[in-house]
Structure formats: C-alpha cells, structure tokens
Amino acid sequence: MSAILSADDLNDFISPGVACIKPIETLPAAKPADANAYEVTTEDKVAASQPPPPATLSLTDCLACSGCVTSAEAMLVSLQSHTEVLTTLDTYRSLRAPWEAHNGTTNGVSGQHAEGKLFVASVSPQTRASLAAVFSVTEVEVGNMIAQLLSGPSGLQAGGHNGSDFTWVIDTNVVRDACLEAAANEVVTALSSETSNAPSESGSEGAIDTTPKKPILTSACPGWICYAEKTHPYVLPHLSRMKSPQALTGTLLKSVLSQRYNVPPSQIWHLAVMPCFDKKLEASRSELTSSVWLPNHDSAQDPVRDTDCVITARELLHLAAARNINFANLSRSPLPSSQRTPFPDPKLDAFLFPPSRRKNQNPDAGPSGGYLHHILHTYQAQNPGSEIVVKQGRNTDVIDYTLVRGSETIVKMARYYGFRNIQNLVRRLKPAKVSKMPGARVGGSRKPNGAAVETVKDYAYVEVMACPGGCTNGGGQVKVSEVEEVRAYEGVQAVNGDVVSSRPGPKEQKEWQGRVDEAYFSGSEDEVDVDQEMQDIDTNGTNSLPDGDIVNGISKKYIQGILSHWSAITGVDTQNLVYTSYRKVESDVGKKVNDVERVAGLASSIGGGW
C-alpha cells in the first residue's frame, strides 16, 4: 500500500511559507578552558558560532508557528498514526467496566491493572463512505466492519499483546446532531442580538465567551481554522465558537467517563477515525484539553487531550494489515447487543447508541455535516411561507442560498469549499483601510447605476471547508489511484464492471468522488430517518415534544435536554463543554533575529540576564 502522507495528498495546498527551521534554543556552548577570560565577545563571533541542531517537530509546534500556509502541514506525521494505536493497545490493558474496588467503591484502578486504559473510538460517516465505495458495500455495513475490527473477537484484541480493544465505537453522526442544533442556536442568538455587530473588546477576538460577528463562519474544519489563525486573524471575530463533532465527542467521553467511573482523564484513550489529516492538528490544540472542562484542574499537571489520536480511512486499513487482519473479510453484521457494555448513564447511552441508525442528510445538505443546511432550515421553520433560492457562484464549490418570502429577503447564506475560494472570501472580509486624505470616500463600492455592490458581509452564515468538494474529499480518504492496490491487497474483486483506470487522472478522481458521495448519501434497510429517534421521553415514558420542535429530524428540546443533563452530571458549565476559542498565532519564523537577540530573549525568559 502507498505511503500514508505525501505532498500529492495535500489537495488544499496553497504555497509553502518560510522554510520551517525550529532550532533548539540553547545558550552558547561553553568556551574552552584555555580561552581568554577577559576577551570581549563580539556579535560577529557569536553569529559565526556553530548553529544549534534542528529540533524534531510535533503537531503542537506546527500550531504555534505561522511560517506555513498549508491546511495540512507539509510533514510526515510520526505520532497519531496506526502505529501509535497499536503501541498503546500493546502497552496498556483494557479496563473493563463495571469493576469493583476492594473497599466496595467503584473506580478504574483498584482491582485492575494499574496501567490500564479505557479505550473508546469514534468514526465519521465520511470515512465509512470512502471505505464503502472501495469495497462496494453500504456505509452501514462498513460501520459494522469497523466495529468488528476495533471491538470484535476477530479484530484487534485477537492478535494484541494484552488482548486490548475498544469498549465503545461511536458514530459521530449522533454527536453531529448536537453540533448542528447548538450551531443553529448560536447563529440565531448572535444575529438577533444588537451586540453581534459591535466591535469586540481588545484582545477578545475568538474568545469562548464572545459572540461571533456577521457573517458567522463555520469552525468545524481545522485546516481552515489553522489558516485563519496564522494568516488572517481579522476573521477570528467571525468564527463560530461551536466545537466540531470530533472535539465534542472527545469532551463528552472523557468528562462523563472520568466522572462516572472515578478515573482520571488520562486513563481514557479516545481514537477518532476521520477523513482528513487536519483533524490530527485539531486534536493537538491546547483549547481542546481537560484544562478547559475539568473542575479543580491542577495547573501543575499536564492537561489531557480530549482526542488522543486521529487516523484516517487509509490508516485504518494499515491498522488492520499490521495485525494480519483482512478488513474485507470482517463480518458486516453488528456486534451482538449482549456483548455491548452500557454507557454509564442511561440517558447518554440512549443518545449515543440509538436503537436504529440515523442516515446521513440528503444531498442538499452537502458532504460536510450540513451546518448551513440545518441553520437555513431553522430560519425557514421560523418563517412560514418562505422558500429557499439556490444560486451557484463562480464554480461548483461556491453556492449562494437566500431565504425569501415574496419580495422580502429574510436571510442570505453561502457555501465556500476549497482554498482558492476561501482566499477570495477572506480577502473580501478584510477591513478596508481608512484613507487620511481629505475628501476620501468611505464605504463600500457601488455599481455604475449607483446601487450598492453586495459583499460577503451581507451573508448571515458561511459554511467554509478547506477541501474542494467538502469532507468526503478529505486528504485521508482512499484516492482513485489507490483503489486497485487496496482491492488487490484485500482480495476484493470489482463489482458490476467497476474497473478503475490503471493511470487515473483528475476526471477519474472526480468520478470516484461521485461514488464516495453516493455511498455517503445513500440509505439502506438498516437505516431510518424518523423524528421518533430525536424525541424527548420523560421519566413517565410520555412524549414531551412541542409542535414544530423538530427541524430535519433533530429536536431542539431533546438536544438541549442532553446538553443540560451532561452539564449537570459533570458540574461543568455548558459553554465550556460545547464551545471553544481561537487565537492569533504569531511566530518569529522567517524574521531576521541574530543569535545575540535570541540568546538575550531566552536568558530573560528564564530569569537570567547579561
């Protein structure tokens, strides 16, 4: 099989920034013993000294550097790989719940291996769609195959050193519903507030407790977020504060399990299977750690990441191959319910593991989770008699949506996919420079007939994704050039004349992307999309949903009840659980700083001096 990550995979590549050189900052080496103790060291001599050796790069280093302007950092990722998953499974035994301690109280250490971990995995629908297209099966069947690999008796536990496996495998679709409803509430609240367009306080742009400004921009794509933080910090006030499904799943799992099982978050290990490599960068963000939500967090202890490791569809196949497991031969049936460990909270167990799987939204929602689609339909539900007008922009990755009622325009939204389009978006959001020349015209441009030109600031919401075509086209998905190789390795024959060209090009990749999208949007007999799944059932078993509460099969009251319940059992404010923050990233990479200034800065930072 081909390499995990290469420059060819970075289809959202813009251009390399300054060469990334991150030296180990150390004081100059000690002078030889015979050196003249009274000799004055000049700047030229210091600069001519041997440069320090280059340091190894981590994902956290990339997030702290503004030297690169690619959404996927152009480097091979040594951590957060299938090898890291196997190493962790072989190092720690799986904690089995429930367990009893010697003193009769429940916890995750006593009575178990002291170095054990509770392994939990979450899988995105885009990843399942990619593998479904490869193996010519349904997305539901691929989901069952992944569960068999991660938790089944013939999966990872069969060949591991400790027999460790994943206690739960969660479909991020269910958590996505909470993200969509919370995002819709955020937009409606922000746009209805008179302060939504007021200038942010100094230094508060992107803070968790601030209200995003119009137009509100999607924050679920980490490639787009990294790009904005590093190169266009003026868009930070516009970013939605809503966490992505991956981040929200990690927070939910670690906060609830650590509280219910009385184990530290470090003993809970969360693996996410996602469609793109940028999700590895998201998992490395300091804002997505236990320091944000853990009550009485000890600042002396290192915070624990909400998502410990992220792998992609291709890396999942490598994971199976490393244990000599033929992924194509795994059972397509779900694991027996008798073998399932209930989640340690009945209400959250019903939320995370509904009796029937909800299918992905229809093609109108797009392949990236349907944020714009849900928010737009939320506005439509609030305005009876309105209709949605769709207009394609300069290409298929730019689409305008307008909610109208007669001649009245209620709200305008748009979809911008791919970095070429994103660059145009952020360029048009850049604040205009105020001319100091007397008589200079202030304000937007106008058409020749005097009418004002519409701008992106007229949009209420913009769904922004780094990859052209959306999340189903993520860099970690199986590409058309790899399909034959994967099928040959797994011993799978093409079905219905589905033969991939030996030398595929852009046309073939586009056709293959259509197959992945088809798998993503198609339903099956095992999937239902009914409102009953989202109904809020009270303790008496009666339906307590108000009329008109459900939008696209998602109940606002049900989701609010889940979030409130989550907050109550963890003792953490909902804001710290559901939302996150952003910051302007600054770096001295590429700046001309001589060694004297560098050493002086280092000395002062550690309390020293000259």
Residue pairs with C-beta under 8 A, 6 or more apart in sequence:
1 314
1 317
1 318
1 321
1 482
1 485
1 486
1 489
2 314
2 482
2 485
4 76
4 77
4 81
4 314
4 315
4 318
5 72
5 76
5 77
5 277
5 475
7 13
7 74
9 72
9 277
9 475
9 476
9 479
10 70
10 71
10 72
10 74
10 475
11 467
11 468
11 473
11 475
12 70
12 71
12 72
12 223
12 418
12 419
12 466
12 467
12 468
12 475
13 70
13 71
13 72
13 74
13 419
14 69
14 70
14 71
14 227
14 419
14 423
15 69
15 70
16 68
16 69
16 70
16 74
17 66
17 67
17 68
17 69
17 589
17 590
18 67
18 589
18 590
19 67
20 57
20 65
20 67
20 68
20 75
20 589
21 54
21 589
22 54
22 55
22 57
22 61
22 65
22 589
23 51
23 52
23 53
23 54
23 55
24 52
24 53
24 54
24 55
25 52
25 598
25 602
26 52
26 602
27 599
27 602
27 603
28 46
28 49
28 595
28 599
29 49
29 50
43 594
43 596
46 594
46 595
46 596
46 599
47 594
47 595
47 596
49 595
55 61
57 75
58 79
58 284
59 73
59 77
59 79
59 80
59 280
59 281
59 283
59 284
60 284
60 286
62 68
62 73
62 75
62 281
62 284
63 226
63 281
63 284
63 285
63 585
64 585
64 587
65 230
65 585
65 587
65 589
66 230
66 231
66 585
66 586
66 587
66 589
67 587
67 589
67 590
68 74
68 230
69 227
69 230
69 231
71 222
71 223
71 224
71 226
71 227
71 278
71 419
71 466
72 223
72 276
72 277
72 278
72 281
72 475
73 281
77 277
77 280
79 309
80 280
80 283
80 284
80 309
80 310
80 311
81 309
81 311
81 315
82 311
82 315
82 316
82 318
82 319
82 322
83 322
84 309
85 271
85 309
85 311
85 319
86 156
86 160
86 319
86 322
86 323
88 117
88 269
88 308
88 309
89 119
89 156
89 160
89 161
89 162
89 164
89 165
90 160
90 161
90 162
90 164
91 115
91 162
92 113
92 115
92 116
92 117
92 162
92 164
92 269
93 112
93 113
93 115
93 116
93 117
93 162
93 163
93 164
94 116
94 117
94 118
94 119
94 157
94 162
94 163
94 164
94 165
94 166
94 167
95 108
95 112
95 113
95 116
95 117
95 118
95 167
95 263
95 267
96 112
96 167
96 341
97 108
97 118
97 167
97 261
97 341
97 344
98 106
98 344
99 106
99 107
99 108
99 111
99 112
100 106
100 111
101 107
101 109
101 110
101 111
102 110
102 111
103 110
105 262
106 261
106 262
107 261
107 262
107 263
108 116
108 118
108 261
108 262
108 263
108 267
109 116
109 263
109 267
116 267
117 164
117 267
117 268
117 269
118 167
118 257
118 261
118 263
118 267
118 268
118 269
119 164
119 165
119 166
119 167
119 269
119 271
120 166
120 167
120 168
120 169
120 170
120 253
120 257
120 268
120 269
120 270
120 271
121 150
121 166
121 168
121 169
121 170
121 270
121 271
121 272
121 273
122 169
122 170
122 171
122 172
122 175
122 245
122 246
122 249
122 250
122 253
122 270
122 271
122 272
122 273
123 143
123 146
123 169
123 170
123 171
123 172
123 272
123 273
124 172
124 245
124 246
124 272
124 273
124 274
124 275
124 471
125 139
125 171
125 172
125 173
125 360
125 520
126 274
126 275
126 367
126 471
126 472
126 474
126 477
126 520
127 273
127 274
127 275
127 312
127 313
127 316
127 476
127 477
128 139
128 142
128 143
128 146
128 519
129 139
129 142
129 472
129 516
129 517
129 519
129 520
130 275
130 313
130 472
130 477
130 478
130 516
130 519
131 142
131 145
131 146
131 313
131 316
131 317
131 327
131 478
132 138
132 139
132 141
132 142
132 519
133 478
133 512
133 515
133 516
133 518
133 519
134 478
134 483
134 486
134 487
134 492
135 142
135 327
135 328
135 487
135 490
135 492
136 492
136 494
136 495
136 496
136 498
137 145
137 332
138 519
138 522
138 524
138 526
139 360
139 519
139 520
139 522
139 524
140 357
140 524
140 526
140 527
141 332
143 171
143 357
144 331
144 332
144 333
144 334
144 335
145 327
145 330
145 331
145 332
146 169
146 273
146 316
147 169
147 334
147 335
148 154
148 155
148 330
148 331
148 335
149 155
149 156
149 316
149 319
149 320
149 325
149 327
149 330
150 156
150 165
150 166
150 169
150 271
151 157
151 165
151 166
151 167
151 168
151 169
151 335
152 165
152 330
152 331
152 335
154 325
154 330
154 331
155 165
155 325
155 330
156 164
156 165
156 166
156 319
156 323
156 325
157 163
157 164
157 165
158 323
158 325
159 323
159 324
159 325
160 323
166 271
167 341
168 341
168 343
168 352
170 249
170 253
170 352
170 353
171 357
172 245
172 246
172 249
172 272
173 357
173 358
173 360
174 351
174 352
174 354
174 358
175 245
175 248
175 249
175 252
175 352
176 245
176 369
177 358
177 534
177 554
177 559
178 248
178 559
178 562
178 563
178 578
179 220
179 242
179 243
179 244
179 245
179 248
179 369
179 371
180 369
180 370
180 371
180 374
180 375
180 552
180 554
181 374
181 554
181 556
181 559
181 560
182 242
182 559
182 563
182 578
183 218
183 240
183 242
183 371
183 374
183 375
184 374
184 375
184 378
184 551
185 556
186 212
186 216
186 240
186 241
186 242
186 579
187 216
187 240
187 375
187 460
187 461
188 375
188 378
188 379
188 382
189 211
190 196
190 211
190 212
190 213
190 214
190 216
191 214
191 216
191 411
191 460
193 211
195 211
196 211
196 212
196 213
196 214
197 213
197 214
200 210
200 213
200 237
201 210
204 210
205 233
205 236
205 237
205 582
205 584
206 229
206 236
206 237
206 239
206 581
206 582
206 583
206 584
207 581
208 241
208 287
208 575
208 576
208 579
208 580
208 581
209 575
210 237
210 241
212 237
212 238
212 239
212 240
212 241
213 237
213 238
214 238
214 457
214 459
214 460
215 238
215 429
215 456
215 457
215 458
215 459
215 460
215 461
215 462
216 238
216 239
216 240
216 460
216 461
216 462
217 235
217 238
217 239
217 240
217 461
217 462
217 464
218 224
218 240
218 371
218 372
218 461
218 462
218 463
218 464
218 465
219 225
219 239
219 240
219 241
219 242
219 243
219 244
219 580
219 582
220 242
220 244
220 245
220 368
220 369
220 371
220 465
221 244
221 278
221 368
221 464
221 465
221 466
221 467
221 471
222 244
222 278
222 279
222 281
222 282
222 285
223 276
223 278
223 281
223 466
223 467
224 422
224 464
224 465
224 466
225 239
225 282
225 582
226 278
226 281
227 419
227 422
227 466
228 235
228 236
228 239
228 426
228 582
229 236
229 582
229 583
229 584
229 585
230 585
232 426
232 429
232 430
233 584
233 585
234 429
234 430
234 431
235 426
235 429
236 582
236 583
236 584
238 429
239 582
241 579
241 580
241 581
242 578
242 579
242 580
243 251
243 288
243 578
243 579
243 580
244 282
245 369
246 272
246 274
246 279
246 282
246 283
246 307
246 310
247 282
247 288
247 306
247 307
247 580
248 578
249 270
249 272
249 307
250 270
250 272
250 283
250 288
250 305
250 306
250 307
251 288
251 293
251 306
251 577
252 348
252 566
252 577
253 268
253 270
253 306
254 265
254 268
254 270
254 290
254 304
254 306
255 265
255 293
255 294
255 566
255 570
255 572
255 577
256 343
256 344
256 345
256 348
256 566
256 569
256 570
257 263
257 268
257 344
258 264
258 265
258 267
258 268
258 294
259 569
259 570
259 571
260 344
260 345
260 569
261 344
264 304
265 290
265 294
265 304
266 304
269 308
269 309
270 306
270 307
270 308
270 309
271 307
271 308
271 309
271 310
271 311
272 279
272 283
272 307
272 309
272 310
272 311
273 310
273 311
273 312
273 313
273 316
274 310
274 311
274 312
274 474
274 476
275 312
275 313
275 471
275 472
275 474
275 475
275 476
275 477
276 312
276 466
276 467
276 471
276 474
276 475
276 476
276 477
277 312
277 474
277 475
277 476
278 466
278 474
278 475
279 310
279 476
280 310
282 288
282 307
282 310
283 305
283 306
283 307
283 308
283 309
283 310
284 305
285 580
286 303
287 580
287 581
287 582
288 305
288 306
288 307
288 580
289 303
289 304
289 305
289 306
290 297
290 303
290 304
290 305
290 306
291 297
291 299
291 303
292 576
292 580
293 570
293 572
293 576
293 577
294 303
295 570
295 571
295 572
297 303
311 319
311 476
312 474
312 475
312 476
312 477
313 476
313 477
313 478
314 476
314 477
314 478
314 482
315 476
316 327
317 327
317 478
317 486
317 490
320 326
320 327
320 330
321 327
321 489
326 490
326 491
327 490
328 490
328 491
328 492
329 490
329 491
340 353
342 349
343 349
343 352
343 353
345 565
345 569
347 562
347 565
348 562
348 565
348 566
351 562
354 533
355 533
356 526
356 527
356 528
356 533
357 526
357 527
357 528
358 527
358 528
358 529
358 533
358 553
359 523
359 524
359 527
359 528
359 529
360 520
360 521
361 370
361 373
361 374
361 521
361 552
362 521
363 517
363 521
364 373
365 373
365 374
365 552
366 372
366 373
366 415
366 463
366 470
367 469
367 470
367 471
367 472
367 473
367 517
367 520
367 521
368 417
368 463
368 465
368 470
368 471
368 472
369 471
370 552
371 461
371 463
372 401
372 413
372 414
372 415
372 461
372 462
372 463
373 552
374 551
374 552
374 554
375 413
375 461
376 388
376 401
376 403
376 411
376 413
376 461
377 551
377 552
378 551
379 386
379 403
379 410
379 411
380 386
380 387
380 388
380 403
381 548
381 551
383 403
383 405
383 410
385 405
386 403
386 404
386 405
386 410
387 403
387 404
387 405
388 401
388 402
388 403
388 404
389 401
389 402
389 403
389 404
390 399
390 400
390 401
391 399
391 400
391 401
391 402
392 398
392 399
392 400
393 399
393 400
393 414
393 421
394 421
395 421
397 415
397 416
397 417
397 418
397 421
397 468
397 469
398 414
398 415
398 416
398 417
398 421
399 414
399 415
400 412
400 413
400 414
401 412
401 413
401 414
401 415
402 409
402 411
402 412
402 413
403 409
403 410
403 411
403 412
403 413
404 410
411 460
411 461
412 458
412 459
412 460
413 459
413 460
413 461
413 462
413 463
414 456
414 459
414 461
414 462
414 463
415 462
415 463
416 422
416 424
416 425
416 462
416 463
416 464
416 465
417 464
417 465
417 466
417 467
417 468
417 469
417 470
418 465
418 466
418 467
418 468
418 469
419 466
420 468
422 464
422 466
425 456
425 462
425 464
428 455
428 456
428 457
429 456
429 457
434 440
434 442
435 442
444 452
444 453
444 455
445 453
446 452
446 453
447 453
456 462
465 471
467 473
467 474
467 475
469 513
472 513
472 516
472 517
472 520
473 513
473 516
477 516
478 486
479 509
479 512
480 500
480 501
480 504
480 508
480 509
480 511
480 512
481 504
481 509
483 500
483 512
484 500
484 502
486 492
487 493
487 494
494 500
500 508
500 512
501 508
504 512
523 529
529 553
530 553
531 550
531 553
531 555
533 553
534 550
534 553
534 554
534 555
534 558
534 559
535 543
535 545
535 555
535 558
536 543
536 544
536 545
536 555
536 557
536 558
536 561
537 543
537 544
538 544
544 557
545 555
545 557
545 558
546 557
549 555
549 556
549 557
549 558
550 556
563 574
563 577
563 578
564 574
566 574
566 577
567 573
567 574
567 577
570 577
600 610
603 609
603 610
